[in-house]
Every structure is written in structure tokens, then in C-alpha cells.
Amino acid sequence: MDEKRKFLLQIALESGRLKAHESAIANEASNSKKEIATINEVLKGLVEWLCAQTFNVVKYGAIADGNTDNAQVSARERSDGERRRSFDGQGHAAWPYNDCQTNSQCKPLPAHRGDCISMVFGSQNIDIYDVTCGPGHGISVGSLGRSHEHEYVKGISVRNCSFIGSDNGVRIKTWAPSSYSEASDIIFQDIVMQNPRNPIVIDQQYCPSPHCYQQGESSSAVQIKDVTFKNIWGVSSTKVAVNLQCSGALPCKNVKLINIDLAYNGPGGRATSMCSHVIGSSHGKLVPDGCV
């Protein structure tokens, strides 16, 4: 083969390689565009979902003037079947913690209608720390006992948390009546309370429906045991700062109150505690006086 033919063959080969390379680049670019389009669709869906989680209080008649108590908005929102939405933190319940009562441009507080954290059936070996909760329903174990009776709750630690103007502080709640279940090895420690309504609660009479009371008294069948409330201090907005109402059928076992210091500055004297069907012990400083 002469030199000219070799030269032309070389050019053809290089041209073929170049076209193949260009084709590969084009395919890669096309795949990249498809991946980017897919990612954009996912991000779009995520943004739409996040936007859907924000509760538009104005839609339900709230007035953002810093003076109006928009508590009735909750009932209208609930009737529409909205769940797990966020309020704007500018209503009457939040006024002690911001200047919204006099400043219409006040900075909103984070707020939520439900529990800040809720550990339901099957929750085990959970460590919760450095959480600020409020307004809201506090940090709860439960509600337990309505179903999933064999999925016990065990090994829960809540520590270094603060509650600001919440309905509850730390709470364990079970249905009554209920299926059999267990909640054990639970500790709440190093907790600061700033005016929650119910700082320390065990509620084994939980049933928010009117038909529960029509059935007459019925005890919870959830066994609560090995629970510690330790180093909890601050101020309660109600007189009963410690309220432990356990099951008459299965009393709470080994409940410990250690170094509790909760003040009440309202009318009627100092903070009090109420206990029913609780087997346990008290240690260290106790304000209000221990009832176990």
C-alpha cells in the first residue's frame, strides 16, 4: 500500500473515532439532561409537599394584627381535615414570649398544634436531647394501647430539653379502655419548664371521645414501669405541677421522682402534686411535695 492510501486510511479511522466520541458525548449529555430533569421533578415535588405542610391561618379567618386571639381557627382547620400544620406563633398563647400584642411586625415564634415529639407503639432505644418545645402538646410517649398491643415501648431518654408555654411538658398517655401493652425504661431528666400547663404527666385515662365516658369507667391495660423524672425545674402555669394518674387495673411500677423543683405563681398557693395508683419513690428536693 502506498503512502497516499495509508494516509487516507488513517484519516478515515480518526474520523470514525471522532464521530464515535461525539456520539458518546451526545448520549452522556442526553442522559445528564434526563437526570437533571428527574432531580428537578423530585425537588419540585418536595417543595410542593413542604408548602402543603404550612397551615395558612388567613385562609381560615385569622387576623394578623397582633391583638386578635385566633384560637377558634383551630376548630375550623380541624373540620376541614387538615392535619399536622404549623401556626404562626403570633396568637394570644404566644404573647408572653414575644411582643406581638403591641407590634404587628413582630417576629413569629415556631408553633405547632400537636405533640412536639410523640413516641408511639414499637418505639425503642430512642435518645431525645436539646429540644425546645412550645407552644404545642409537649413531648409524649403515646397514646398507647389502642392497637399494636405486642409492640412495646422501651428505652426512651428525654434530656436537656425546654418547654415554653406548651400544654404539656413530659407526658406518658395510654388509652382507657385499651389493649394490653407495656411501656418501660423511660427517663426524663435535666428539663426546664417555662409555664407549661401540665409539666409532668402520666395519663392512663386518655380518651378524647365522648363515647368513652358513655361506656362508664374502664381501666387502661397498659403496664407502665421503670419511669424516672429527674432534675426538672421551672414554673408551672397551673397549680397541679405533677399529675400521675395510673391504671387501677395495672398500677404504675417503680416510678421515681428525683430533684423536682416546680413553682406556681398563680392564685391558690404553692404548686401541688396528684397521684393515683402509683408505686414508686421520691428522692432529693421535691417541690411540690412528692406523692409517691
PASEBA-1860 file (N, C-alpha, C; in nm, 3 decimals):
! residues 292
1> MDEKRKFL> 0.086/-0.120/0.000/0.000/0.000/0.000/0.089/0.123/0.000 ~ 0.062/0.216/-0.092/0.148/0.333/-0.100/0.117/0.431/0.013 ~ 0.200/0.529/0.028/0.189/0.624/0.138/0.060/0.704/0.133 ~ 0.012/0.737/0.013/-0.110/0.817/0.000/-0.231/0.740/0.054 ~ -0.238/0.608/0.017/-0.351/0.528/0.065/-0.345/0.512/0.217 ~ -0.224/0.491/0.270/-0.209/0.479/0.416/-0.258/0.607/0.485 ~ -0.222/0.720/0.427/-0.262/0.849/0.484/-0.414/0.866/0.485 ~ -0.480/0.831/0.373/-0.626/0.841/0.363/-0.695/0.745/0.459
9> LQIALESG> -0.638/0.623/0.473/-0.697/0.526/0.567/-0.687/0.576/0.711 ~ -0.574/0.638/0.743/-0.554/0.692/0.877/-0.656/0.802/0.908 ~ -0.679/0.887/0.803/-0.777/0.995/0.822/-0.918/0.936/0.845 ~ -0.953/0.833/0.772/-1.084/0.771/0.787/-1.102/0.711/0.927 ~ -0.996/0.643/0.973/-1.003/0.583/1.107/-1.020/0.691/1.214 ~ -0.942/0.796/1.204/-0.951/0.905/1.304/-1.088/0.970/1.299 ~ -1.142/0.985/1.176/-1.275/1.045/1.161/-1.381/0.958/1.227 ~ -1.365/0.824/1.212/-1.461/0.732/1.275/-1.455/0.739/1.426
17> RLKAHESA> -1.332/0.745/1.479/-1.317/0.756/1.625/-1.378/0.887/1.676 ~ -1.357/0.994/1.601/-1.410/1.124/1.643/-1.562/1.123/1.646 ~ -1.623/1.064/1.543/-1.769/1.057/1.539/-1.823/0.973/1.654 ~ -1.752/0.859/1.681/-1.796/0.773/1.792/-1.786/0.848/1.924 ~ -1.678/0.928/1.941/-1.659/1.005/2.064/-1.768/1.111/2.078 ~ -1.795/1.179/1.964/-1.900/1.280/1.966/-2.036/1.220/2.000 ~ -2.060/1.099/1.946/-2.186/1.031/1.976/-2.197/0.996/2.123 ~ -2.083/0.949/2.180/-2.082/0.914/2.323/-2.108/1.037/2.409
25> IANEASNS> -2.046/1.152/2.370/-2.067/1.277/2.445/-2.213/1.320/2.437 ~ -2.270/1.306/2.316/-2.411/1.345/2.298/-2.502/1.259/2.384 ~ -2.472/1.127/2.388/-2.554/1.037/2.470/-2.541/1.070/2.618 ~ -2.417/1.098/2.658/-2.394/1.133/2.800/-2.466/1.261/2.836 ~ -2.460/1.359/2.744/-2.529/1.486/2.769/-2.679/1.464/2.778 ~ -2.732/1.378/2.691/-2.875/1.349/2.693/-2.915/1.282/2.824 ~ -2.831/1.186/2.870/-2.860/1.119/2.998/-2.853/1.217/3.113 ~ -2.753/1.309/3.106/-2.740/1.408/3.213/-2.862/1.498/3.218
33> KKEIATIN> -2.912/1.537/3.099/-3.032/1.621/3.096/-3.151/1.548/3.156 ~ -3.160/1.418/3.127/-3.270/1.339/3.182/-3.258/1.330/3.334 ~ -3.133/1.309/3.384/-3.112/1.302/3.529/-3.146/1.435/3.596 ~ -3.102/1.545/3.531/-3.132/1.677/3.587/-3.283/1.701/3.589 ~ -3.350/1.661/3.481/-3.496/1.677/3.474/-3.563/1.596/3.585 ~ -3.513/1.474/3.609/-3.569/1.390/3.715/-3.548/1.453/3.852 ~ -3.424/1.502/3.875/-3.394/1.567/4.003/-3.483/1.689/4.023 ~ -3.501/1.768/3.915/-3.588/1.886/3.925/-3.731/1.849/3.961
41> EVLKGLVE> -3.779/1.738/3.903/-3.914/1.693/3.934/-3.926/1.653/4.080 ~ -3.822/1.582/4.131/-3.822/1.541/4.272/-3.820/1.662/4.363 ~ -3.733/1.760/4.331/-3.725/1.881/4.412/-3.855/1.959/4.408 ~ -3.916/1.965/4.289/-4.044/2.034/4.277/-4.150/1.968/4.366 ~ -4.153/1.834/4.363/-4.249/1.762/4.447/-4.223/1.784/4.594 ~ -4.093/1.788/4.632/-4.059/1.811/4.773/-4.101/1.950/4.818 ~ -4.075/2.050/4.734/-4.115/2.187/4.768/-4.266/2.197/4.782 ~ -4.339/2.134/4.688/-4.485/2.137/4.696/-4.534/2.070/4.823
49> WLCAQTFN> -4.469/1.958/4.862/-4.510/1.888/4.985/-4.483/1.975/5.107 ~ -4.363/2.040/5.110/-4.331/2.124/5.224/-4.427/2.242/5.235 ~ -4.462/2.299/5.120/-4.558/2.410/5.122/-4.693/2.365/5.173 ~ -4.729/2.241/5.142/-4.859/2.189/5.185/-4.864/2.168/5.336 ~ -4.744/2.155/5.400/-4.742/2.134/5.544/-4.762/2.264/5.622 ~ -4.752/2.378/5.555/-4.770/2.507/5.623/-4.917/2.544/5.625 ~ -4.966/2.569/5.744/-5.107/2.600/5.763/-5.132/2.748/5.741 ~ -5.210/2.782/5.640/-5.242/2.921/5.608/-5.357/2.967/5.697
57> VVKYGAIA> -5.322/3.032/5.808/-5.425/3.072/5.904/-5.520/3.177/5.846 ~ -5.470/3.260/5.755/-5.554/3.364/5.696/-5.669/3.301/5.619 ~ -5.643/3.187/5.556/-5.746/3.117/5.480/-5.865/3.081/5.569 ~ -5.838/3.058/5.697/-5.944/3.017/5.789/-5.995/3.133/5.875 ~ -5.959/3.255/5.837/-6.016/3.371/5.904/-5.931/3.434/6.011 ~ -5.803/3.394/6.022/-5.717/3.455/6.123/-5.687/3.600/6.087 ~ -5.672/3.683/6.191/-5.641/3.824/6.172/-5.503/3.851/6.233 ~ -5.408/3.889/6.148/-5.269/3.905/6.192/-5.242/4.048/6.235
65> DGNTDNAQ> -5.316/4.096/6.336/-5.295/4.233/6.383/-5.220/4.239/6.515 ~ -5.177/4.123/6.566/-5.105/4.121/6.692/-5.194/4.137/6.813 ~ -5.325/4.153/6.794/-5.417/4.174/6.906/-5.526/4.068/6.915 ~ -5.558/4.007/6.802/-5.669/3.912/6.797/-5.624/3.772/6.838 ~ -5.703/3.710/6.928/-5.679/3.571/6.964/-5.744/3.483/6.857 ~ -5.662/3.411/6.781/-5.712/3.330/6.670/-5.733/3.184/6.709 ~ -5.767/3.159/6.837/-5.779/3.021/6.883/-5.887/2.943/6.809 ~ -5.994/3.011/6.770/-6.103/2.941/6.702/-6.064/2.892/6.562
73> VSARERSD> -5.954/2.944/6.511/-5.907/2.897/6.381/-5.881/2.747/6.384 ~ -5.836/2.697/6.497/-5.804/2.554/6.509/-5.925/2.467/6.480 ~ -6.041/2.507/6.533/-6.162/2.425/6.512/-6.201/2.422/6.365 ~ -6.192/2.538/6.298/-6.228/2.542/6.156/-6.128/2.462/6.073 ~ -6.002/2.473/6.108/-5.898/2.400/6.035/-5.918/2.250/6.051 ~ -5.950/2.208/6.174/-5.969/2.064/6.200/-6.090/2.010/6.125 ~ -6.194/2.090/6.114/-6.315/2.044/6.045/-6.289/2.020/5.897 ~ -6.188/2.083/5.842/-6.150/2.063/5.703/-6.060/1.942/5.684
81> GERRRSFD> -6.029/1.876/5.793/-5.946/1.757/5.783/-5.798/1.786/5.769 ~ -5.758/1.911/5.796/-5.616/1.943/5.788/-5.546/1.878/5.906 ~ -5.427/1.824/5.883/-5.352/1.757/5.988/-5.208/1.808/5.989 ~ -5.151/1.814/6.110/-5.008/1.843/6.126/-4.967/1.970/6.051 ~ -5.029/2.079/6.086/-4.992/2.206/6.025/-4.924/2.295/6.128 ~ -4.864/2.404/6.083/-4.794/2.495/6.171/-4.872/2.626/6.184 ~ -4.892/2.674/6.308/-4.949/2.805/6.330/-4.838/2.909/6.324 ~ -4.874/3.036/6.325/-4.772/3.139/6.304/-4.707/3.187/6.434
89> GQGHAAWP> -4.751/3.140/6.550/-4.687/3.179/6.675/-4.714/3.322/6.715 ~ -4.821/3.385/6.661/-4.847/3.525/6.692/-4.977/3.543/6.772 ~ -5.041/3.434/6.812/-5.167/3.443/6.885/-5.149/3.470/7.033 ~ -5.262/3.469/7.104/-5.266/3.504/7.246/-5.175/3.416/7.331 ~ -5.169/3.285/7.300/-5.087/3.193/7.381/-4.939/3.227/7.373 ~ -4.896/3.291/7.266/-4.754/3.321/7.248/-4.717/3.461/7.296 ~ -4.814/3.544/7.333/-4.784/3.682/7.368/-4.683/3.697/7.482 ~ -4.684/3.610/7.585/-4.584/3.627/7.692/-4.441/3.610/7.642
97> YNDCQTNS> -4.421/3.554/7.521/-4.287/3.521/7.476/-4.244/3.603/7.353 ~ -4.326/3.700/7.314/-4.288/3.792/7.208/-4.361/3.924/7.231 ~ -4.345/4.019/7.141/-4.412/4.149/7.156/-4.525/4.167/7.055 ~ -4.585/4.055/7.011/-4.687/4.061/6.907/-4.814/4.135/6.954 ~ -4.834/4.145/7.085/-4.954/4.212/7.135/-4.952/4.361/7.099 ~ -4.831/4.418/7.088/-4.820/4.561/7.058/-4.748/4.590/6.928 ~ -4.685/4.487/6.870/-4.605/4.506/6.750/-4.658/4.416/6.638 ~ -4.725/4.477/6.540/-4.784/4.397/6.431/-4.678/4.337/6.340
105> QCKPLPAH> -4.554/4.386/6.351/-4.445/4.333/6.268/-4.354/4.240/6.349 ~ -4.408/4.183/6.456/-4.325/4.100/6.544/-4.276/3.976/6.472 ~ -4.166/3.923/6.521/-4.110/3.801/6.463/-4.190/3.682/6.511 ~ -4.241/3.599/6.419/-4.320/3.483/6.460/-4.237/3.383/6.539 ~ -4.305/3.314/6.631/-4.244/3.203/6.702/-4.282/3.073/6.634 ~ -4.196/2.971/6.641/-4.237/2.841/6.589/-4.348/2.785/6.676 ~ -4.452/2.730/6.613/-4.565/2.678/6.690/-4.626/2.560/6.618 ~ -4.688/2.473/6.697/-4.750/2.354/6.637/-4.864/2.309/6.725
113> RGDCISMV> -4.970/2.259/6.663/-5.087/2.219/6.738/-5.067/2.088/6.811 ~ -4.990/1.996/6.758/-4.977/1.863/6.815/-4.856/1.851/6.905 ~ -4.818/1.725/6.933/-4.701/1.699/7.014/-4.575/1.748/6.942 ~ -4.481/1.805/7.018/-4.352/1.837/6.957/-4.285/1.708/6.911 ~ -4.287/1.608/6.998/-4.236/1.474/6.963/-4.330/1.374/7.027 ~ -4.367/1.271/6.952/-4.454/1.166/7.003/-4.394/1.030/6.970 ~ -4.375/0.947/7.072/-4.324/0.811/7.052/-4.438/0.713/7.073 ~ -4.477/0.648/6.968/-4.594/0.560/6.973/-4.549/0.414/6.984
121> FGSQNIDI> -4.643/0.322/6.960/-4.617/0.179/6.976/-4.492/0.137/6.899 ~ -4.413/0.049/6.962/-4.293/-0.003/6.896/-4.169/0.085/6.908 ~ -4.180/0.203/6.969/-4.063/0.291/6.983/-3.968/0.232/7.087 ~ -3.843/0.214/7.050/-3.744/0.156/7.141/-3.607/0.220/7.119 ~ -3.535/0.234/7.232/-3.396/0.284/7.229/-3.385/0.417/7.156 ~ -3.460/0.516/7.206/-3.463/0.650/7.146/-3.405/0.750/7.245 ~ -3.312/0.834/7.198/-3.248/0.937/7.280/-3.283/1.074/7.222 ~ -3.359/1.153/7.298/-3.402/1.286/7.255/-3.333/1.389/7.344
129> YDVTCGPG> -3.267/1.489/7.283/-3.196/1.587/7.363/-3.191/1.723/7.292 ~ -3.172/1.829/7.374/-3.156/1.965/7.322/-3.275/2.009/7.236 ~ -3.396/1.982/7.282/-3.517/2.022/7.211/-3.584/2.136/7.288 ~ -3.626/2.241/7.215/-3.709/2.346/7.274/-3.850/2.330/7.217 ~ -3.947/2.313/7.306/-4.084/2.281/7.265/-4.181/2.385/7.317 ~ -4.267/2.436/7.228/-4.371/2.525/7.270/-4.394/2.640/7.174 ~ -4.520/2.682/7.158/-4.640/2.614/7.209/-4.658/2.477/7.143 ~ -4.750/2.399/7.194/-4.771/2.263/7.146/-4.812/2.174/7.261
137> HGISVGSL> -4.810/2.045/7.237/-4.857/1.950/7.337/-4.745/1.878/7.410 ~ -4.622/1.925/7.394/-4.513/1.868/7.470/-4.448/1.748/7.401 ~ -4.369/1.674/7.480/-4.305/1.552/7.433/-4.376/1.435/7.500 ~ -4.431/1.346/7.419/-4.519/1.241/7.472/-4.472/1.102/7.435 ~ -4.493/1.010/7.527/-4.491/0.868/7.496/-4.638/0.826/7.486 ~ -4.680/0.788/7.366/-4.820/0.753/7.348/-4.887/0.844/7.246 ~ -5.016/0.814/7.222/-5.102/0.730/7.307/-5.078/0.582/7.277 ~ -5.082/0.501/7.383/-5.056/0.358/7.372/-5.180/0.279/7.409
145> GRSHEHEY> -5.191/0.159/7.352/-5.293/0.066/7.396/-5.416/0.055/7.310 ~ -5.426/0.138/7.209/-5.545/0.129/7.124/-5.532/0.015/7.023 ~ -5.409/-0.015/6.983/-5.382/-0.125/6.891/-5.235/-0.161/6.905 ~ -5.189/-0.256/6.824/-5.048/-0.295/6.823/-5.002/-0.333/6.965 ~ -5.080/-0.416/7.033/-5.054/-0.444/7.173/-4.921/-0.514/7.199 ~ -4.865/-0.582/7.101/-4.739/-0.654/7.123/-4.617/-0.572/7.086 ~ -4.635/-0.450/7.038/-4.523/-0.364/7.003/-4.497/-0.267/7.118 ~ -4.416/-0.315/7.214/-4.395/-0.241/7.337/-4.303/-0.120/7.315
153> VKGISVRN> -4.312/-0.024/7.408/-4.223/0.091/7.410/-4.120/0.070/7.520 ~ -3.991/0.089/7.486/-3.886/0.061/7.583/-3.760/0.141/7.549 ~ -3.691/0.186/7.655/-3.563/0.252/7.634/-3.574/0.392/7.577 ~ -3.653/0.480/7.642/-3.673/0.617/7.595/-3.601/0.714/7.689 ~ -3.519/0.802/7.633/-3.449/0.904/7.712/-3.478/1.042/7.654 ~ -3.527/1.131/7.740/-3.551/1.271/7.701/-3.470/1.357/7.797 ~ -3.375/1.435/7.745/-3.283/1.508/7.832/-3.246/1.645/7.772 ~ -3.211/1.734/7.864/-3.166/1.869/7.824/-3.266/1.938/7.731
161> CSFIGSDN> -3.392/1.936/7.770/-3.497/1.998/7.688/-3.565/2.111/7.764 ~ -3.627/2.202/7.689/-3.701/2.314/7.747/-3.841/2.319/7.691 ~ -3.937/2.357/7.778/-4.077/2.370/7.737/-4.122/2.512/7.767 ~ -4.171/2.580/7.663/-4.209/2.721/7.676/-4.356/2.736/7.639 ~ -4.442/2.759/7.738/-4.583/2.785/7.712/-4.657/2.671/7.646 ~ -4.612/2.549/7.661/-4.677/2.434/7.599/-4.795/2.385/7.684 ~ -4.884/2.307/7.623/-4.994/2.249/7.700/-4.942/2.150/7.803 ~ -4.847/2.067/7.759/-4.786/1.969/7.848/-4.635/1.982/7.840
169> GVRIKTWA> -4.569/1.924/7.941/-4.424/1.913/7.935/-4.388/1.773/7.890 ~ -4.350/1.688/7.986/-4.319/1.548/7.956/-4.440/1.463/7.997 ~ -4.480/1.374/7.908/-4.608/1.304/7.929/-4.602/1.160/7.878 ~ -4.666/1.071/7.954/-4.694/0.935/7.907/-4.846/0.921/7.909 ~ -4.904/0.877/7.797/-5.050/0.865/7.794/-5.091/0.734/7.729 ~ -5.194/0.673/7.788/-5.248/0.547/7.736/-5.399/0.554/7.730 ~ -5.454/0.479/7.637/-5.599/0.476/7.622/-5.665/0.401/7.737 ~ -5.788/0.441/7.766/-5.872/0.368/7.861/-6.015/0.371/7.808
177> PSSYSEAS> -6.070/0.252/7.777/-6.009/0.119/7.787/-5.903/0.099/7.680 ~ -5.825/-0.011/7.693/-5.716/-0.034/7.599/-5.686/-0.182/7.585 ~ -5.606/-0.213/7.483/-5.547/-0.346/7.472/-5.427/-0.353/7.563 ~ -5.380/-0.475/7.590/-5.262/-0.488/7.676/-5.137/-0.445/7.600 ~ -5.051/-0.370/7.671/-4.922/-0.331/7.617/-4.832/-0.292/7.733 ~ -4.708/-0.253/7.701/-4.613/-0.214/7.804/-4.531/-0.094/7.760 ~ -4.496/-0.011/7.858/-4.402/0.099/7.837/-4.307/0.099/7.956 ~ -4.177/0.086/7.929/-4.082/0.070/8.039/-3.947/0.132/8.004
185> DIIFQDIV> -3.866/0.148/8.109/-3.730/0.201/8.096/-3.734/0.338/8.027 ~ -3.801/0.433/8.092/-3.819/0.568/8.038/-3.763/0.668/8.137 ~ -3.683/0.762/8.089/-3.627/0.865/8.177/-3.641/1.003/8.115 ~ -3.692/1.097/8.196/-3.697/1.239/8.159/-3.606/1.312/8.257 ~ -3.500/1.376/8.208/-3.406/1.438/8.301/-3.347/1.567/8.245 ~ -3.308/1.656/8.340/-3.249/1.785/8.305/-3.342/1.864/8.213 ~ -3.461/1.893/8.267/-3.567/1.958/8.190/-3.599/2.094/8.253 ~ -3.614/2.197/8.168/-3.653/2.330/8.214/-3.796/2.359/8.169
193> MQNPRNPI> -3.880/2.399/8.264/-4.020/2.430/8.236/-4.044/2.580/8.249 ~ -4.094/2.642/8.140/-4.131/2.783/8.143/-4.280/2.796/8.111 ~ -4.360/2.781/8.214/-4.506/2.800/8.207/-4.582/2.700/8.120 ~ -4.546/2.573/8.119/-4.638/2.477/8.058/-4.757/2.457/8.151 ~ -4.869/2.412/8.096/-4.988/2.391/8.179/-4.976/2.264/8.265 ~ -4.914/2.161/8.211/-4.901/2.033/8.283/-4.757/1.985/8.268 ~ -4.668/2.025/8.358/-4.526/1.994/8.338/-4.493/1.845/8.337 ~ -4.546/1.769/8.435/-4.515/1.626/8.446/-4.645/1.548/8.451
201> VIDQQYCP> -4.664/1.460/8.353/-4.794/1.392/8.341/-4.777/1.244/8.308 ~ -4.850/1.159/8.382/-4.884/1.025/8.336/-5.037/1.021/8.332 ~ -5.090/0.996/8.215/-5.236/0.996/8.196/-5.279/0.861/8.139 ~ -5.330/0.775/8.225/-5.379/0.644/8.179/-5.530/0.642/8.169 ~ -5.588/0.762/8.158/-5.732/0.774/8.139/-5.761/0.850/8.009 ~ -5.668/0.841/7.916/-5.679/0.921/7.793/-5.785/0.862/7.700 ~ -5.881/0.943/7.666/-5.982/0.908/7.566/-6.058/1.035/7.532 ~ -6.022/1.096/7.418/-6.079/1.227/7.386/-6.219/1.223/7.329
209> SPHCYQQG> -6.279/1.105/7.316/-6.411/1.093/7.253/-6.521/1.086/7.358 ~ -6.635/1.148/7.334/-6.745/1.142/7.431/-6.792/0.999/7.459 ~ -6.783/0.907/7.359/-6.835/0.772/7.380/-6.756/0.697/7.486 ~ -6.633/0.740/7.515/-6.553/0.674/7.619/-6.623/0.684/7.754 ~ -6.677/0.801/7.781/-6.741/0.823/7.910/-6.879/0.758/7.916 ~ -6.939/0.740/7.800/-7.068/0.673/7.797/-7.055/0.525/7.833 ~ -6.934/0.469/7.814/-6.912/0.328/7.846/-6.892/0.307/7.995 ~ -6.878/0.414/8.071/-6.853/0.400/8.213/-6.704/0.388/8.238
217> ESSSAVQI> -6.667/0.373/8.364/-6.526/0.365/8.400/-6.465/0.236/8.347 ~ -6.349/0.249/8.289/-6.277/0.133/8.240/-6.129/0.164/8.245 ~ -6.050/0.071/8.299/-5.908/0.097/8.322/-5.824/0.064/8.200 ~ -5.712/0.131/8.191/-5.615/0.102/8.086/-5.544/-0.030/8.118 ~ -5.513/-0.105/8.015/-5.440/-0.231/8.030/-5.296/-0.218/7.983 ~ -5.242/-0.098/7.986/-5.103/-0.075/7.951/-5.021/-0.069/8.080 ~ -4.922/-0.156/8.092/-4.836/-0.157/8.210/-4.721/-0.059/8.193 ~ -4.718/0.043/8.279/-4.609/0.141/8.280/-4.517/0.109/8.397
225> KDVTFKNI> -4.387/0.097/8.370/-4.294/0.063/8.478/-4.155/0.119/8.448 ~ -4.077/0.135/8.556/-3.938/0.181/8.546/-3.930/0.316/8.475 ~ -3.996/0.415/8.536/-4.000/0.551/8.479/-3.936/0.647/8.579 ~ -3.847/0.733/8.532/-3.778/0.829/8.617/-3.798/0.971/8.566 ~ -3.839/1.061/8.658/-3.843/1.205/8.632/-3.735/1.267/8.720 ~ -3.630/1.322/8.659/-3.512/1.365/8.736/-3.464/1.503/8.692 ~ -3.432/1.586/8.792/-3.377/1.719/8.767/-3.468/1.799/8.672 ~ -3.588/1.823/8.719/-3.685/1.901/8.641/-3.722/2.024/8.723
233> WGVSSTKV> -3.703/2.142/8.666/-3.726/2.264/8.742/-3.786/2.373/8.653 ~ -3.841/2.476/8.720/-3.900/2.587/8.646/-4.032/2.630/8.706 ~ -4.124/2.675/8.619/-4.252/2.731/8.663/-4.365/2.664/8.586 ~ -4.470/2.626/8.660/-4.592/2.571/8.602/-4.697/2.681/8.593 ~ -4.775/2.683/8.484/-4.880/2.784/8.472/-5.008/2.741/8.543 ~ -5.013/2.618/8.593/-5.127/2.570/8.670/-5.079/2.515/8.804 ~ -5.172/2.503/8.896/-5.137/2.466/9.033/-5.087/2.322/9.044 ~ -5.146/2.230/8.966/-5.105/2.089/8.972/-4.986/2.071/8.876
241> AVNLQCSG> -4.866/2.070/8.931/-4.745/2.063/8.850/-4.703/1.920/8.821 ~ -4.740/1.828/8.910/-4.708/1.685/8.891/-4.839/1.608/8.899 ~ -4.876/1.541/8.791/-5.005/1.472/8.785/-4.985/1.332/8.728 ~ -4.983/1.234/8.817/-4.958/1.095/8.777/-5.084/1.013/8.803 ~ -5.160/0.989/8.696/-5.286/0.915/8.706/-5.270/0.781/8.633 ~ -5.238/0.678/8.711/-5.210/0.546/8.653/-5.335/0.458/8.655 ~ -5.321/0.341/8.596/-5.433/0.249/8.581/-5.467/0.179/8.711 ~ -5.597/0.171/8.741/-5.640/0.096/8.859/-5.620/-0.053/8.843
249> ALPCKNVK> -5.624/-0.102/8.719/-5.605/-0.245/8.693/-5.458/-0.284/8.692 ~ -5.373/-0.195/8.639/-5.229/-0.221/8.632/-5.155/-0.096/8.680 ~ -5.139/-0.080/8.812/-5.072/0.039/8.864/-4.931/0.055/8.807 ~ -4.888/0.180/8.795/-4.751/0.206/8.751/-4.653/0.153/8.856 ~ -4.542/0.096/8.810/-4.443/0.036/8.899/-4.308/0.107/8.885 ~ -4.243/0.123/8.998/-4.107/0.177/9.003/-4.097/0.312/8.932 ~ -4.186/0.403/8.972/-4.181/0.541/8.923/-4.099/0.623/9.023 ~ -4.001/0.697/8.974/-3.913/0.774/9.062/-3.923/0.923/9.032
257> LINIDLAY> -3.940/1.001/9.138/-3.932/1.147/9.129/-3.805/1.189/9.200 ~ -3.711/1.252/9.127/-3.580/1.287/9.183/-3.549/1.434/9.151 ~ -3.534/1.512/9.256/-3.496/1.654/9.239/-3.592/1.728/9.145 ~ -3.714/1.744/9.194/-3.817/1.818/9.120/-3.837/1.953/9.189 ~ -3.829/2.062/9.114/-3.846/2.196/9.172/-3.929/2.280/9.076 ~ -4.062/2.276/9.096/-4.156/2.345/9.009/-4.239/2.444/9.089 ~ -4.229/2.570/9.057/-4.303/2.674/9.127/-4.434/2.703/9.055 ~ -4.526/2.762/9.131/-4.652/2.811/9.074/-4.678/2.947/9.136
265> NGPGGRAT> -4.691/3.048/9.049/-4.704/3.185/9.098/-4.846/3.239/9.090 ~ -4.942/3.153/9.057/-5.080/3.197/9.046/-5.153/3.195/9.179 ~ -5.284/3.219/9.175/-5.363/3.220/9.300/-5.380/3.080/9.356 ~ -5.402/3.072/9.486/-5.433/2.943/9.549/-5.317/2.875/9.615 ~ -5.203/2.945/9.627/-5.092/2.885/9.700/-4.991/2.817/9.610 ~ -4.907/2.735/9.673/-4.796/2.670/9.604/-4.843/2.560/9.509 ~ -4.751/2.514/9.427/-4.778/2.403/9.336/-4.808/2.276/9.414 ~ -4.890/2.191/9.357/-4.927/2.065/9.423/-4.900/1.948/9.327
273> SMCSHVIG> -4.910/1.829/9.384/-4.897/1.707/9.304/-5.018/1.617/9.329 ~ -5.055/1.538/9.228/-5.165/1.443/9.240/-5.120/1.308/9.184 ~ -5.140/1.202/9.261/-5.101/1.069/9.218/-5.212/0.969/9.247 ~ -5.228/0.876/9.155/-5.328/0.770/9.174/-5.273/0.640/9.116 ~ -5.275/0.535/9.195/-5.231/0.401/9.153/-5.086/0.402/9.106 ~ -5.000/0.466/9.185/-4.857/0.475/9.151/-4.775/0.407/9.260 ~ -4.690/0.316/9.220/-4.596/0.252/9.312/-4.457/0.302/9.275 ~ -4.392/0.371/9.370/-4.262/0.427/9.337/-4.196/0.490/9.456
281> SSHGKLVP> -4.107/0.588/9.432/-4.033/0.651/9.539/-3.992/0.793/9.499 ~ -3.961/0.874/9.601/-3.919/1.012/9.579/-3.785/1.035/9.645 ~ -3.701/1.119/9.582/-3.567/1.141/9.634/-3.525/1.285/9.608 ~ -3.441/1.339/9.698/-3.388/1.473/9.680/-3.492/1.581/9.706 ~ -3.468/1.699/9.649/-3.559/1.811/9.666/-3.688/1.786/9.588 ~ -3.802/1.811/9.654/-3.931/1.787/9.588/-4.024/1.905/9.611 ~ -4.042/1.985/9.509/-4.139/2.094/9.507/-4.216/2.082/9.374 ~ -4.346/2.048/9.383/-4.428/2.025/9.503/-4.390/1.895/9.575
289> DGCV> -4.448/1.878/9.693/-4.420/1.757/9.772/-4.454/1.632/9.690 ~ -4.372/1.531/9.704/-4.393/1.407/9.629/-4.519/1.335/9.673 ~ -4.579/1.265/9.581/-4.699/1.189/9.615/-4.678/1.039/9.587 ~ -4.553/0.998/9.571/-4.522/0.856/9.558/-4.418/0.818/9.661
END
